[in-house]
Amino acid sequence: MMSGVSARDMLSYGKRLGFEWDRSHFMVAIGYLNFASFPDRYRYSDVPVLLYAISNIAEELSPEEKMVTAFTDTDAYFICIANFQPNLSLNTTEQVQRYLAALKEKIKEYLKVDVSILFGQPFKGAEGIKANYKQLKQWNRAAYYEDLSFGPMPAMEGKLWSIDVTGALGDEWNRLLKAYKDRDDSSIRQALDEMKRKAIKLQLDPGELIAKCSQWVRVLELESDRHSDDGFHDCLLKSRRLSDTMDLLETKVKELYEANREAVIERKAKLQQIDHYIAEHLSENISLVDIADYLFLNPSYLSRYFKLETGMNFTDYVHRYKMKIACHLLKSKQDNIELVAFKLGYVERTYFFQNIQKIRRSEPEGLSLRGGHQPAPCDKNINSSI
């Protein structure tokens, strides 16, 4: 139909495929998925399967004599082409519209997803299908900021999209990124609302806006150390209304935000487990292998993870942890220096002194370790007496 062959050749080919358009008049309708309506039930990569299911529903729902034929295209549209003969006793145009309304409801009932369906005016002759279809898609793009989900497609004039998206929404994006890093969900919501408001006010180029949103999400995925979700980006790039674009953007930001928060909680929990093990084995010479066995982790992985999370190697961390306990014990004056060293697993008194003085030079106000123990810092008198 779209290749430009003659109407006669197109009808002949269609007949060999099993459908016959032998009536004089046609109506073309285009439909598309509202992607934000199905992330909880489907994967973004399920779009081809959903379109196939929709085409089956459309065929089964077609009025008698198969008035409507359904297709899908690479832009994630589904297309319904009605072929009919005008009848003075029956308003066939209204019949097609009722069919399309019923199709929209059946898709919601069976597949649990929202779709939008828009249709053009009746026309005579199969040669008009290509022009009507292309016009519907052009008008639909121009209607990106309109609230249209069902009905006749109004004639929309082509718009000149001339405002740079990055310049228009850059401040809002920077605020969103800062709020994301600060884990401030309220500010994230405000930034998204402001982006939507400004996009409507400035009538930004839909293609450029959607592409920029996709690029920004990839930045967040990188910030969160997450693999890029190509299925999501494909759906985002094919969203047809601003509301769908922004809903998809908000859904993905929230998903990354929650995943990042859970990862932080998991990392903190793991560090707390390590602190707990050290506290339970203060008198022992604790090695990285001991901790790896305790956590059922590979020692090489644990070494890299620990350095990334604490900024120091494991041996230094254990020494600093024990020195903080030593400071607390010495300040309380319950035990002498030799006994404190023994309790903390230091057999050689000289080595123990060296670690105490090293810690004093690097952190004279006491240690600030991550995790469980936070005893009072050493004062200078205690360190001087040592």
Contacts in CASP RR format, 6 or more apart in sequence:
PFRMAT RR
TARGET T0000
AUTHOR 0000-0000-0000
METHOD contacts of the structure
MODEL  1
MMSGVSARDMLSYGKRLGFEWDRSHFMVAIGYLNFASFPDRYRYSDVPVL
LYAISNIAEELSPEEKMVTAFTDTDAYFICIANFQPNLSLNTTEQVQRYL
AALKEKIKEYLKVDVSILFGQPFKGAEGIKANYKQLKQWNRAAYYEDLSF
GPMPAMEGKLWSIDVTGALGDEWNRLLKAYKDRDDSSIRQALDEMKRKAI
KLQLDPGELIAKCSQWVRVLELESDRHSDDGFHDCLLKSRRLSDTMDLLE
TKVKELYEANREAVIERKAKLQQIDHYIAEHLSENISLVDIADYLFLNPS
YLSRYFKLETGMNFTDYVHRYKMKIACHLLKSKQDNIELVAFKLGYVERT
YFFQNIQKIRRSEPEGLSLRGGHQPAPCDKNINSSI
1 10 0 8 1.000
1 129 0 8 1.000
1 130 0 8 1.000
1 133 0 8 1.000
2 130 0 8 1.000
2 133 0 8 1.000
4 130 0 8 1.000
5 13 0 8 1.000
6 127 0 8 1.000
7 125 0 8 1.000
7 126 0 8 1.000
7 127 0 8 1.000
7 128 0 8 1.000
10 126 0 8 1.000
10 129 0 8 1.000
11 20 0 8 1.000
11 21 0 8 1.000
11 126 0 8 1.000
14 20 0 8 1.000
14 21 0 8 1.000
19 66 0 8 1.000
19 69 0 8 1.000
21 69 0 8 1.000
21 81 0 8 1.000
21 83 0 8 1.000
21 126 0 8 1.000
22 83 0 8 1.000
23 83 0 8 1.000
23 84 0 8 1.000
23 85 0 8 1.000
24 85 0 8 1.000
24 86 0 8 1.000
24 124 0 8 1.000
24 125 0 8 1.000
25 83 0 8 1.000
25 84 0 8 1.000
25 85 0 8 1.000
25 86 0 8 1.000
25 92 0 8 1.000
25 122 0 8 1.000
25 123 0 8 1.000
25 124 0 8 1.000
25 125 0 8 1.000
26 81 0 8 1.000
26 82 0 8 1.000
26 83 0 8 1.000
26 84 0 8 1.000
26 122 0 8 1.000
26 123 0 8 1.000
26 124 0 8 1.000
26 125 0 8 1.000
26 126 0 8 1.000
26 128 0 8 1.000
26 129 0 8 1.000
26 132 0 8 1.000
27 81 0 8 1.000
27 82 0 8 1.000
27 84 0 8 1.000
27 93 0 8 1.000
27 96 0 8 1.000
27 119 0 8 1.000
27 120 0 8 1.000
27 121 0 8 1.000
27 122 0 8 1.000
27 123 0 8 1.000
28 79 0 8 1.000
28 80 0 8 1.000
28 81 0 8 1.000
28 82 0 8 1.000
28 119 0 8 1.000
28 120 0 8 1.000
28 129 0 8 1.000
28 132 0 8 1.000
28 133 0 8 1.000
28 136 0 8 1.000
29 79 0 8 1.000
29 80 0 8 1.000
29 81 0 8 1.000
29 82 0 8 1.000
29 96 0 8 1.000
29 100 0 8 1.000
29 117 0 8 1.000
29 118 0 8 1.000
29 119 0 8 1.000
29 120 0 8 1.000
29 136 0 8 1.000
30 77 0 8 1.000
30 78 0 8 1.000
30 79 0 8 1.000
30 80 0 8 1.000
30 117 0 8 1.000
30 118 0 8 1.000
30 119 0 8 1.000
30 133 0 8 1.000
30 136 0 8 1.000
30 137 0 8 1.000
30 140 0 8 1.000
31 77 0 8 1.000
31 78 0 8 1.000
31 79 0 8 1.000
31 80 0 8 1.000
31 115 0 8 1.000
31 116 0 8 1.000
31 117 0 8 1.000
31 118 0 8 1.000
32 76 0 8 1.000
32 77 0 8 1.000
32 78 0 8 1.000
32 115 0 8 1.000
32 116 0 8 1.000
32 140 0 8 1.000
32 238 0 8 1.000
32 240 0 8 1.000
33 47 0 8 1.000
33 50 0 8 1.000
33 51 0 8 1.000
33 76 0 8 1.000
33 113 0 8 1.000
33 114 0 8 1.000
33 115 0 8 1.000
34 113 0 8 1.000
34 114 0 8 1.000
34 115 0 8 1.000
34 116 0 8 1.000
34 149 0 8 1.000
34 241 0 8 1.000
34 244 0 8 1.000
35 44 0 8 1.000
35 47 0 8 1.000
35 235 0 8 1.000
35 236 0 8 1.000
35 238 0 8 1.000
35 239 0 8 1.000
35 244 0 8 1.000
35 248 0 8 1.000
36 239 0 8 1.000
36 243 0 8 1.000
36 244 0 8 1.000
36 247 0 8 1.000
36 248 0 8 1.000
36 251 0 8 1.000
37 113 0 8 1.000
37 114 0 8 1.000
38 46 0 8 1.000
38 50 0 8 1.000
38 112 0 8 1.000
38 113 0 8 1.000
39 251 0 8 1.000
41 112 0 8 1.000
41 113 0 8 1.000
42 50 0 8 1.000
42 113 0 8 1.000
43 231 0 8 1.000
44 229 0 8 1.000
44 231 0 8 1.000
44 232 0 8 1.000
44 234 0 8 1.000
44 235 0 8 1.000
45 230 0 8 1.000
45 231 0 8 1.000
45 234 0 8 1.000
47 76 0 8 1.000
47 231 0 8 1.000
47 234 0 8 1.000
47 235 0 8 1.000
50 111 0 8 1.000
50 113 0 8 1.000
51 72 0 8 1.000
51 76 0 8 1.000
51 78 0 8 1.000
52 72 0 8 1.000
53 110 0 8 1.000
53 111 0 8 1.000
54 70 0 8 1.000
54 72 0 8 1.000
54 78 0 8 1.000
54 107 0 8 1.000
54 111 0 8 1.000
54 115 0 8 1.000
55 70 0 8 1.000
55 71 0 8 1.000
55 72 0 8 1.000
55 78 0 8 1.000
57 103 0 8 1.000
57 106 0 8 1.000
57 107 0 8 1.000
57 110 0 8 1.000
57 111 0 8 1.000
58 68 0 8 1.000
58 70 0 8 1.000
58 78 0 8 1.000
58 80 0 8 1.000
58 103 0 8 1.000
59 66 0 8 1.000
59 68 0 8 1.000
59 69 0 8 1.000
59 70 0 8 1.000
61 68 0 8 1.000
61 99 0 8 1.000
61 102 0 8 1.000
61 103 0 8 1.000
61 106 0 8 1.000
62 68 0 8 1.000
62 69 0 8 1.000
62 70 0 8 1.000
62 99 0 8 1.000
63 95 0 8 1.000
63 99 0 8 1.000
67 82 0 8 1.000
67 83 0 8 1.000
67 84 0 8 1.000
67 95 0 8 1.000
67 96 0 8 1.000
67 99 0 8 1.000
68 80 0 8 1.000
68 81 0 8 1.000
68 82 0 8 1.000
68 83 0 8 1.000
68 96 0 8 1.000
68 99 0 8 1.000
69 80 0 8 1.000
69 81 0 8 1.000
69 83 0 8 1.000
70 78 0 8 1.000
70 79 0 8 1.000
70 80 0 8 1.000
70 81 0 8 1.000
71 78 0 8 1.000
71 79 0 8 1.000
71 81 0 8 1.000
72 78 0 8 1.000
72 79 0 8 1.000
73 79 0 8 1.000
75 137 0 8 1.000
75 238 0 8 1.000
76 235 0 8 1.000
76 238 0 8 1.000
77 137 0 8 1.000
78 115 0 8 1.000
79 133 0 8 1.000
80 100 0 8 1.000
80 103 0 8 1.000
80 117 0 8 1.000
80 119 0 8 1.000
81 129 0 8 1.000
82 96 0 8 1.000
82 99 0 8 1.000
84 92 0 8 1.000
84 95 0 8 1.000
84 96 0 8 1.000
85 92 0 8 1.000
86 92 0 8 1.000
86 122 0 8 1.000
92 122 0 8 1.000
93 122 0 8 1.000
96 119 0 8 1.000
97 119 0 8 1.000
97 151 0 8 1.000
100 117 0 8 1.000
100 119 0 8 1.000
100 150 0 8 1.000
100 151 0 8 1.000
101 150 0 8 1.000
103 117 0 8 1.000
104 115 0 8 1.000
104 117 0 8 1.000
104 150 0 8 1.000
107 113 0 8 1.000
107 115 0 8 1.000
108 114 0 8 1.000
108 115 0 8 1.000
114 149 0 8 1.000
116 148 0 8 1.000
116 149 0 8 1.000
116 150 0 8 1.000
116 240 0 8 1.000
116 241 0 8 1.000
117 149 0 8 1.000
117 150 0 8 1.000
117 151 0 8 1.000
118 136 0 8 1.000
118 140 0 8 1.000
118 148 0 8 1.000
118 150 0 8 1.000
118 151 0 8 1.000
118 152 0 8 1.000
118 153 0 8 1.000
119 136 0 8 1.000
119 151 0 8 1.000
119 152 0 8 1.000
119 153 0 8 1.000
120 132 0 8 1.000
120 136 0 8 1.000
120 152 0 8 1.000
120 153 0 8 1.000
121 152 0 8 1.000
123 132 0 8 1.000
136 153 0 8 1.000
138 156 0 8 1.000
138 158 0 8 1.000
139 153 0 8 1.000
139 154 0 8 1.000
139 155 0 8 1.000
139 156 0 8 1.000
140 153 0 8 1.000
140 240 0 8 1.000
141 206 0 8 1.000
141 240 0 8 1.000
142 156 0 8 1.000
142 157 0 8 1.000
142 158 0 8 1.000
142 159 0 8 1.000
143 153 0 8 1.000
143 154 0 8 1.000
143 156 0 8 1.000
143 241 0 8 1.000
144 206 0 8 1.000
144 240 0 8 1.000
144 241 0 8 1.000
144 242 0 8 1.000
145 199 0 8 1.000
145 200 0 8 1.000
145 203 0 8 1.000
145 206 0 8 1.000
145 241 0 8 1.000
145 242 0 8 1.000
146 156 0 8 1.000
146 241 0 8 1.000
147 241 0 8 1.000
147 243 0 8 1.000
148 154 0 8 1.000
148 241 0 8 1.000
159 203 0 8 1.000
161 203 0 8 1.000
161 204 0 8 1.000
161 205 0 8 1.000
161 206 0 8 1.000
161 207 0 8 1.000
161 208 0 8 1.000
162 205 0 8 1.000
163 202 0 8 1.000
163 203 0 8 1.000
163 204 0 8 1.000
163 205 0 8 1.000
165 204 0 8 1.000
165 205 0 8 1.000
165 208 0 8 1.000
165 209 0 8 1.000
165 212 0 8 1.000
166 212 0 8 1.000
168 198 0 8 1.000
168 199 0 8 1.000
168 202 0 8 1.000
168 204 0 8 1.000
169 195 0 8 1.000
169 198 0 8 1.000
169 199 0 8 1.000
169 204 0 8 1.000
169 209 0 8 1.000
169 212 0 8 1.000
172 191 0 8 1.000
172 194 0 8 1.000
172 195 0 8 1.000
172 198 0 8 1.000
173 191 0 8 1.000
173 195 0 8 1.000
173 216 0 8 1.000
175 187 0 8 1.000
175 190 0 8 1.000
175 191 0 8 1.000
175 194 0 8 1.000
176 187 0 8 1.000
176 188 0 8 1.000
176 191 0 8 1.000
176 192 0 8 1.000
176 195 0 8 1.000
176 253 0 8 1.000
177 219 0 8 1.000
177 220 0 8 1.000
177 223 0 8 1.000
178 187 0 8 1.000
179 185 0 8 1.000
179 186 0 8 1.000
179 187 0 8 1.000
179 188 0 8 1.000
179 190 0 8 1.000
179 191 0 8 1.000
180 188 0 8 1.000
180 220 0 8 1.000
180 223 0 8 1.000
180 253 0 8 1.000
180 256 0 8 1.000
180 257 0 8 1.000
180 260 0 8 1.000
181 223 0 8 1.000
183 257 0 8 1.000
183 260 0 8 1.000
183 261 0 8 1.000
185 254 0 8 1.000
185 257 0 8 1.000
188 253 0 8 1.000
188 254 0 8 1.000
188 257 0 8 1.000
189 250 0 8 1.000
192 246 0 8 1.000
192 249 0 8 1.000
192 250 0 8 1.000
192 253 0 8 1.000
195 246 0 8 1.000
196 242 0 8 1.000
196 246 0 8 1.000
198 204 0 8 1.000
199 209 0 8 1.000
199 242 0 8 1.000
200 242 0 8 1.000
206 242 0 8 1.000
206 245 0 8 1.000
209 242 0 8 1.000
209 245 0 8 1.000
210 236 0 8 1.000
210 237 0 8 1.000
210 239 0 8 1.000
210 245 0 8 1.000
211 237 0 8 1.000
213 236 0 8 1.000
213 245 0 8 1.000
213 249 0 8 1.000
214 233 0 8 1.000
214 236 0 8 1.000
214 237 0 8 1.000
216 249 0 8 1.000
217 232 0 8 1.000
217 233 0 8 1.000
217 236 0 8 1.000
217 249 0 8 1.000
217 252 0 8 1.000
217 253 0 8 1.000
218 228 0 8 1.000
218 233 0 8 1.000
220 252 0 8 1.000
220 253 0 8 1.000
220 256 0 8 1.000
221 227 0 8 1.000
221 228 0 8 1.000
221 229 0 8 1.000
221 256 0 8 1.000
224 256 0 8 1.000
224 259 0 8 1.000
224 260 0 8 1.000
224 263 0 8 1.000
226 256 0 8 1.000
226 259 0 8 1.000
229 252 0 8 1.000
232 248 0 8 1.000
232 252 0 8 1.000
235 248 0 8 1.000
236 245 0 8 1.000
236 248 0 8 1.000
236 249 0 8 1.000
236 252 0 8 1.000
239 245 0 8 1.000
239 248 0 8 1.000
267 309 0 8 1.000
268 371 0 8 1.000
270 295 0 8 1.000
270 305 0 8 1.000
271 309 0 8 1.000
271 310 0 8 1.000
271 370 0 8 1.000
271 371 0 8 1.000
272 371 0 8 1.000
272 372 0 8 1.000
273 294 0 8 1.000
273 295 0 8 1.000
274 291 0 8 1.000
274 295 0 8 1.000
274 306 0 8 1.000
275 321 0 8 1.000
275 369 0 8 1.000
275 370 0 8 1.000
275 371 0 8 1.000
275 372 0 8 1.000
275 373 0 8 1.000
276 372 0 8 1.000
277 286 0 8 1.000
277 290 0 8 1.000
277 291 0 8 1.000
277 294 0 8 1.000
278 286 0 8 1.000
278 318 0 8 1.000
278 321 0 8 1.000
278 322 0 8 1.000
279 372 0 8 1.000
279 373 0 8 1.000
281 290 0 8 1.000
282 322 0 8 1.000
282 325 0 8 1.000
282 343 0 8 1.000
282 344 0 8 1.000
282 345 0 8 1.000
283 342 0 8 1.000
283 343 0 8 1.000
283 344 0 8 1.000
283 345 0 8 1.000
284 345 0 8 1.000
285 345 0 8 1.000
286 318 0 8 1.000
288 299 0 8 1.000
288 302 0 8 1.000
288 303 0 8 1.000
288 306 0 8 1.000
288 314 0 8 1.000
288 315 0 8 1.000
289 299 0 8 1.000
291 302 0 8 1.000
291 314 0 8 1.000
292 298 0 8 1.000
292 299 0 8 1.000
292 302 0 8 1.000
295 302 0 8 1.000
297 305 0 8 1.000
302 314 0 8 1.000
303 313 0 8 1.000
303 314 0 8 1.000
306 313 0 8 1.000
306 314 0 8 1.000
306 317 0 8 1.000
307 313 0 8 1.000
309 370 0 8 1.000
310 317 0 8 1.000
310 370 0 8 1.000
312 320 0 8 1.000
317 369 0 8 1.000
319 355 0 8 1.000
319 359 0 8 1.000
320 359 0 8 1.000
320 367 0 8 1.000
320 369 0 8 1.000
321 367 0 8 1.000
321 369 0 8 1.000
321 373 0 8 1.000
322 344 0 8 1.000
322 345 0 8 1.000
322 346 0 8 1.000
322 355 0 8 1.000
323 355 0 8 1.000
323 356 0 8 1.000
323 359 0 8 1.000
323 367 0 8 1.000
324 359 0 8 1.000
324 366 0 8 1.000
324 367 0 8 1.000
324 369 0 8 1.000
324 373 0 8 1.000
324 375 0 8 1.000
324 377 0 8 1.000
325 344 0 8 1.000
325 373 0 8 1.000
325 375 0 8 1.000
326 340 0 8 1.000
326 341 0 8 1.000
326 344 0 8 1.000
326 352 0 8 1.000
326 356 0 8 1.000
327 356 0 8 1.000
327 359 0 8 1.000
327 366 0 8 1.000
327 367 0 8 1.000
327 375 0 8 1.000
327 376 0 8 1.000
327 377 0 8 1.000
327 378 0 8 1.000
327 382 0 8 1.000
328 375 0 8 1.000
328 376 0 8 1.000
329 335 0 8 1.000
329 340 0 8 1.000
329 343 0 8 1.000
330 337 0 8 1.000
330 340 0 8 1.000
330 378 0 8 1.000
330 382 0 8 1.000
330 386 0 8 1.000
331 376 0 8 1.000
331 378 0 8 1.000
331 379 0 8 1.000
331 382 0 8 1.000
335 343 0 8 1.000
337 349 0 8 1.000
337 352 0 8 1.000
337 386 0 8 1.000
338 349 0 8 1.000
341 347 0 8 1.000
341 349 0 8 1.000
341 352 0 8 1.000
344 352 0 8 1.000
346 352 0 8 1.000
346 355 0 8 1.000
353 386 0 8 1.000
356 383 0 8 1.000
356 386 0 8 1.000
357 383 0 8 1.000
357 386 0 8 1.000
359 366 0 8 1.000
359 367 0 8 1.000
359 378 0 8 1.000
360 378 0 8 1.000
360 383 0 8 1.000
364 380 0 8 1.000
365 377 0 8 1.000
366 377 0 8 1.000
366 378 0 8 1.000
367 377 0 8 1.000
END
